[in-house]
Amino acid sequence: AGPLESGFITTQGGALLCRRIIHLIHSMNVKNQVSKVLHECELRKYKSVAFPAIGTGAARQSPAKVADDMLDAIVEFVNNRSVQHLKEIRIVIFQRYMLKDFYESMKEIEESNPSEPQSLISMLNSCLWGKKKSTEKKKVLVLEKKVDVVTFQICGESKKNVDATESWIIDLILKEQFENRIVDELIEHFGEKQIETLADLQRGKHVSILLDKSHSPPCITICGISREVCSVSAEVQKMIQKIKTTQEEQSKAELVYNLVEWRYQRSNEGFVAFDKLTNMQLEDAKIEKKPYLTVKIDKKNYRVELNTLQARDDQGRTINIQRVPKNEGKS
């Protein structure tokens, strides 16, 4: 055995399939013990570590409390940005009845930390179901996120018991899963900006997002934890509505431009037409009998006096404005 180090002793792996065994000195503070072991593993540059359900044997601690303490310690360790070497943390549970305690503890962490980019439950889902596979189809974009895997090993007296436990865990996971498919023609108009927004949503939520423009009509499929899927679906609907509103404005602006053209005076060039959107805004302001409207001319803000047809910038410079009905000639 090695020397006593902060409440534990490290020995060689012996007959076990591991390099080292860390023997803990008895303590009722399970969270502190797990934290010490994790930091020791990082210090020694170990790549993986496996824990039993510490304290549930001779110490007779509550499995629920042990689950909370162990997972709290792991979450705090994982959130430490200085972690570089330890990549895999396993909890080996021999007693089937304890699985529920660890699962419930994971759910509590999930619910109390909704902003966590990658929860223990979602990592467990990734472990059991694997990462989403990208597709090679044209116009199909899969937004993927990197997943750090946590492995739970199930040990039992027989293969039948292990299979039954695995099925029970999978059933619990499936109860947390939800899928929503949004189908809309406007998804065809999703560009780089919308795709980046989808990527940000996927990174910040417990969901995977598939954007498929090859489908007719195009669709977006969102999979993950039910409440996160609902939240992301609402954001996607807002994106679609924004595109719809923009297209409606562009159509209206085109119609107004066919009826009337607003112009501003530019030095040495005579009068120059406003862009179609500003043209519509000026016409709407006139119809609503507004006294003025602020617009941009050559990247500067100008206040257009609609009664005098003059525009003035912040420095007091004034330029003339024209409104030309296309079915009447100049006015």
C-alpha positions as CSV (number, residue, x, y, z in Angstrom):
1,A,0.0,0.0,0.0
2,G,1.1,3.6,-0.7
3,P,1.2,6.3,1.9
4,L,-2.0,7.7,3.5
5,E,-3.1,10.7,1.4
6,S,-5.9,12.9,2.5
7,G,-8.2,10.2,3.7
8,F,-7.3,7.4,1.3
9,I,-4.6,4.9,0.4
10,T,-3.6,4.1,-3.2
11,T,-2.4,0.6,-4.2
12,Q,-1.7,-1.3,-7.4
13,G,-4.6,-2.9,-9.3
14,G,-3.6,-6.4,-8.4
15,A,-5.9,-9.0,-10.0
16,L,-8.5,-6.4,-11.0
17,L,-8.5,-4.9,-14.5
18,C,-7.3,-1.5,-13.4
19,R,-4.0,0.3,-12.9
20,R,-4.7,1.6,-9.3
21,I,-7.1,1.0,-6.5
22,I,-7.9,4.0,-4.2
23,H,-9.0,2.7,-0.7
24,L,-11.1,5.3,1.2
25,I,-10.8,5.7,4.9
26,H,-14.3,5.5,6.5
27,S,-16.2,8.8,6.5
28,M,-19.9,9.7,6.4
29,N,-19.1,12.6,4.1
30,V,-19.5,10.8,0.7
31,K,-19.4,14.0,-1.4
32,N,-16.1,15.0,0.1
33,Q,-14.7,11.6,-0.5
34,V,-15.8,11.5,-4.2
35,S,-14.4,15.0,-4.7
36,K,-11.0,14.0,-3.3
37,V,-10.8,10.9,-5.5
38,L,-11.7,12.9,-8.6
39,H,-9.1,15.5,-8.0
40,E,-6.5,12.9,-7.2
41,C,-7.3,11.2,-10.5
42,E,-6.9,14.5,-12.3
43,L,-3.7,15.2,-10.5
44,R,-2.3,11.7,-11.4
45,K,-3.5,12.2,-15.0
46,Y,-5.8,9.1,-14.9
47,K,-8.2,9.0,-17.8
48,S,-11.0,7.0,-16.1
49,V,-12.3,6.1,-12.7
50,A,-15.1,3.7,-11.4
51,F,-17.0,4.2,-8.1
52,P,-19.2,1.8,-6.2
53,A,-22.2,3.2,-4.3
54,I,-20.0,4.5,-1.5
55,G,-21.4,4.2,2.0
56,T,-24.3,1.9,1.2
57,G,-22.6,-1.2,2.6
58,A,-21.3,-1.5,6.2
59,A,-21.9,2.3,6.7
60,R,-25.6,1.8,5.9
61,Q,-26.1,5.2,4.5
62,S,-29.3,6.0,2.6
63,P,-28.9,5.1,-1.1
64,A,-30.8,8.3,-2.0
65,K,-28.5,10.5,0.0
66,V,-25.4,8.7,-1.4
67,A,-26.7,9.2,-5.0
68,D,-27.2,12.9,-4.3
69,D,-23.8,13.3,-2.7
70,M,-21.9,11.4,-5.4
71,L,-23.6,13.1,-8.4
72,D,-23.3,16.5,-6.8
73,A,-19.5,15.9,-6.5
74,I,-19.3,14.7,-10.1
75,V,-21.3,17.7,-11.4
76,E,-19.1,20.2,-9.5
77,F,-15.9,18.4,-10.8
78,V,-17.2,18.3,-14.4
79,N,-18.0,22.0,-14.3
80,N,-14.4,22.8,-13.3
81,R,-12.9,24.3,-16.5
82,S,-9.4,23.2,-15.4
83,V,-10.2,19.5,-15.8
84,Q,-8.0,18.1,-18.6
85,H,-7.2,14.5,-18.1
86,L,-10.0,12.6,-16.5
87,K,-12.5,11.8,-19.3
88,E,-14.6,8.9,-18.0
89,I,-16.4,8.6,-14.7
90,R,-18.3,5.4,-14.0
91,I,-20.7,4.5,-11.1
92,V,-21.0,0.7,-10.7
93,I,-24.3,-0.3,-9.0
94,F,-24.7,-3.9,-8.0
95,Q,-28.0,-3.6,-6.2
96,R,-30.9,-3.1,-8.7
97,Y,-33.1,-1.3,-6.2
98,M,-30.6,1.5,-5.9
99,L,-30.9,2.4,-9.6
100,K,-34.1,4.3,-8.9
101,D,-32.4,6.5,-6.3
102,F,-29.6,7.4,-8.8
103,Y,-32.1,8.1,-11.6
104,E,-34.2,10.3,-9.3
105,S,-31.1,12.2,-8.2
106,M,-30.2,12.8,-11.8
107,K,-33.7,14.1,-12.6
108,E,-33.4,16.6,-9.6
109,I,-30.1,17.9,-11.0
110,E,-31.7,18.2,-14.4
111,E,-34.6,20.2,-13.1
112,S,-32.6,22.4,-10.7
113,N,-30.1,23.3,-13.5
114,P,-32.2,23.9,-16.6
115,S,-29.5,26.1,-18.2
116,E,-26.8,23.4,-18.0
117,P,-25.6,22.8,-21.6
118,Q,-25.1,19.0,-21.0
119,S,-26.9,17.3,-18.1
120,L,-26.2,13.9,-16.7
121,I,-29.5,12.6,-18.0
122,S,-28.8,13.8,-21.6
123,M,-25.3,12.3,-21.3
124,L,-26.8,9.0,-20.2
125,N,-29.2,9.2,-23.2
126,S,-26.3,9.7,-25.5
127,C,-24.5,6.7,-24.0
128,L,-27.5,4.3,-24.5
129,W,-28.7,5.6,-27.8
130,G,-25.5,7.0,-29.4
131,K,-24.9,10.2,-31.3
132,K,-27.2,11.3,-34.1
133,K,-25.8,10.2,-37.5
134,S,-25.5,12.8,-40.2
135,T,-27.0,12.1,-43.6
136,E,-25.4,12.6,-47.0
137,K,-28.6,13.7,-48.8
138,K,-28.5,17.0,-50.7
139,K,-30.0,20.0,-48.9
140,V,-30.2,18.0,-45.6
141,L,-28.3,19.6,-42.7
142,V,-27.9,17.9,-39.4
143,L,-26.9,20.1,-36.5
144,E,-24.7,18.0,-34.2
145,K,-23.3,18.7,-30.8
146,K,-20.4,17.0,-29.0
147,V,-21.5,14.8,-26.2
148,D,-19.3,13.7,-23.2
149,V,-20.4,10.2,-22.3
150,V,-21.1,8.8,-18.8
151,T,-21.3,5.0,-18.6
152,F,-23.3,3.2,-16.0
153,Q,-22.3,-0.5,-15.8
154,I,-25.0,-2.9,-14.6
155,C,-23.9,-6.0,-12.7
156,G,-26.2,-8.7,-11.4
157,E,-26.6,-12.3,-10.4
158,S,-27.7,-13.4,-13.9
159,K,-28.0,-12.2,-17.5
160,K,-31.8,-12.2,-17.1
161,N,-31.6,-9.7,-14.2
162,V,-29.1,-7.5,-16.0
163,D,-31.3,-7.5,-19.2
164,A,-34.4,-6.6,-17.0
165,T,-32.6,-3.8,-15.4
166,E,-31.4,-2.4,-18.7
167,S,-34.9,-2.5,-20.1
168,W,-36.2,-0.7,-17.0
169,I,-33.6,2.1,-17.5
170,I,-34.4,2.4,-21.1
171,D,-38.1,2.7,-20.3
172,L,-37.3,5.5,-17.8
173,I,-35.3,7.4,-20.5
174,L,-38.1,7.0,-23.1
175,K,-40.6,8.6,-20.7
176,E,-38.4,11.7,-20.8
177,Q,-38.1,11.8,-24.6
178,F,-40.3,13.7,-27.0
179,E,-40.2,14.5,-30.7
180,N,-41.9,17.4,-32.5
181,R,-41.9,17.9,-36.3
182,I,-42.5,21.3,-37.7
183,V,-43.5,21.4,-41.4
184,D,-43.7,24.7,-43.3
185,E,-42.9,25.9,-46.8
186,L,-41.1,28.9,-45.3
187,I,-38.4,26.6,-43.8
188,E,-37.0,26.6,-47.4
189,H,-35.9,30.2,-46.8
190,F,-33.8,29.4,-43.7
191,G,-30.3,30.7,-44.4
192,E,-27.0,30.9,-42.5
193,K,-28.4,33.2,-39.9
194,Q,-31.3,30.9,-39.1
195,I,-29.1,27.8,-39.1
196,E,-26.7,29.4,-36.7
197,T,-29.6,30.2,-34.4
198,L,-30.7,26.6,-34.5
199,A,-27.1,25.6,-33.7
200,D,-27.2,27.9,-30.7
201,L,-30.5,26.5,-29.5
202,Q,-29.1,23.0,-29.8
203,R,-25.9,23.9,-27.9
204,G,-27.9,25.5,-25.1
205,K,-30.8,23.0,-24.8
206,H,-31.1,19.2,-24.3
207,V,-32.3,18.6,-27.9
208,S,-31.1,17.5,-31.3
209,I,-32.4,19.3,-34.4
210,L,-32.7,18.0,-37.9
211,L,-33.3,20.5,-40.7
212,D,-34.5,18.8,-43.9
213,K,-35.1,21.0,-46.9
214,S,-35.3,18.0,-49.3
215,H,-38.7,17.0,-47.7
216,S,-41.8,18.4,-49.4
217,P,-42.7,20.7,-47.7
218,P,-39.4,21.3,-45.8
219,C,-39.4,20.3,-42.1
220,I,-37.5,20.6,-38.8
221,T,-37.5,17.7,-36.4
222,I,-36.7,18.4,-32.7
223,C,-35.9,15.5,-30.3
224,G,-35.0,15.5,-26.6
225,I,-36.4,16.2,-23.2
226,S,-40.1,17.1,-23.5
227,R,-40.0,20.6,-22.0
228,E,-36.9,21.5,-23.9
229,V,-38.5,20.3,-27.2
230,C,-41.5,22.5,-26.5
231,S,-39.3,25.5,-25.7
232,V,-37.2,25.1,-28.9
233,S,-40.3,24.5,-31.0
234,A,-41.7,27.8,-29.9
235,E,-38.5,29.6,-30.9
236,V,-38.5,27.9,-34.3
237,Q,-42.1,29.0,-34.8
238,K,-41.0,32.6,-34.0
239,M,-38.3,32.3,-36.7
240,I,-40.8,31.1,-39.3
241,Q,-43.2,33.9,-38.4
242,K,-40.4,36.5,-38.7
243,I,-39.7,35.2,-42.2
244,K,-43.4,35.4,-43.1
245,T,-43.6,38.9,-41.8
246,T,-40.5,40.0,-43.8
247,Q,-42.0,38.4,-47.0
248,E,-45.3,40.2,-46.4
249,E,-43.5,43.5,-46.0
250,Q,-41.5,43.0,-49.1
251,S,-44.6,42.2,-51.1
252,K,-46.4,45.3,-49.8
253,A,-43.3,47.4,-50.5
254,E,-43.2,46.1,-54.1
255,L,-46.9,47.0,-54.5
256,V,-46.4,50.5,-53.1
257,Y,-43.4,51.1,-55.3
258,N,-45.5,50.3,-58.4
259,L,-47.9,53.1,-57.3
260,V,-45.6,55.8,-55.9
261,E,-41.9,56.6,-55.7
262,W,-40.2,58.7,-52.9
263,R,-36.9,60.3,-53.8
264,Y,-34.2,62.3,-52.0
265,Q,-31.8,64.9,-53.5
266,R,-28.2,63.8,-53.8
267,S,-25.4,66.2,-54.7
268,N,-24.5,66.2,-58.4
269,E,-26.9,63.3,-59.1
270,G,-30.3,64.9,-58.9
271,F,-33.0,62.9,-57.1
272,V,-32.4,59.3,-56.2
273,A,-35.1,56.8,-55.2
274,F,-35.3,55.4,-51.7
275,D,-35.1,51.6,-51.2
276,K,-38.5,49.9,-51.5
277,L,-38.9,49.3,-47.8
278,T,-38.2,53.0,-46.9
279,N,-40.5,54.0,-49.8
280,M,-43.3,52.0,-48.2
281,Q,-42.7,53.5,-44.8
282,L,-42.8,57.0,-46.1
283,E,-46.0,56.4,-48.0
284,D,-47.6,54.8,-44.9
285,A,-46.6,57.8,-42.8
286,K,-48.2,60.1,-45.3
287,I,-51.4,58.1,-45.4
288,E,-51.5,58.1,-41.6
289,K,-50.9,61.9,-41.6
290,K,-47.8,61.7,-39.5
291,P,-45.9,65.0,-39.4
292,Y,-42.4,63.4,-39.8
293,L,-40.6,60.1,-40.1
294,T,-36.9,59.2,-39.4
295,V,-35.2,57.4,-42.2
296,K,-31.6,56.6,-43.2
297,I,-30.0,58.3,-46.2
298,D,-26.4,57.3,-47.0
299,K,-26.1,55.6,-43.5
300,K,-27.1,58.8,-41.7
301,N,-30.4,59.5,-39.8
302,Y,-32.6,62.1,-41.4
303,R,-35.9,63.5,-40.1
304,V,-38.3,63.8,-43.0
305,E,-40.9,66.6,-42.6
306,L,-43.8,65.2,-44.6
307,N,-45.6,68.5,-44.9
308,T,-42.6,70.5,-46.3
309,L,-40.9,67.5,-48.0
310,Q,-37.5,68.3,-46.5
311,A,-35.2,66.0,-44.6
312,R,-32.7,67.3,-41.9
313,D,-29.8,65.4,-40.3
314,D,-28.4,65.7,-36.8
315,Q,-26.0,68.5,-38.0
316,G,-28.8,70.6,-39.4
317,R,-28.1,69.8,-43.1
318,T,-31.3,69.9,-45.2
319,I,-32.1,68.1,-48.4
320,N,-35.2,68.1,-50.5
321,I,-37.6,65.1,-50.9
322,Q,-39.9,64.2,-53.7
323,R,-43.1,62.1,-53.9
324,V,-43.8,60.9,-57.4
325,P,-47.1,59.1,-58.1
326,K,-46.4,56.8,-61.0
327,N,-49.8,57.0,-62.5
328,E,-49.9,60.8,-62.5
329,G,-46.4,61.9,-63.3
330,K,-44.4,64.1,-61.1
331,S,-46.1,66.2,-58.3
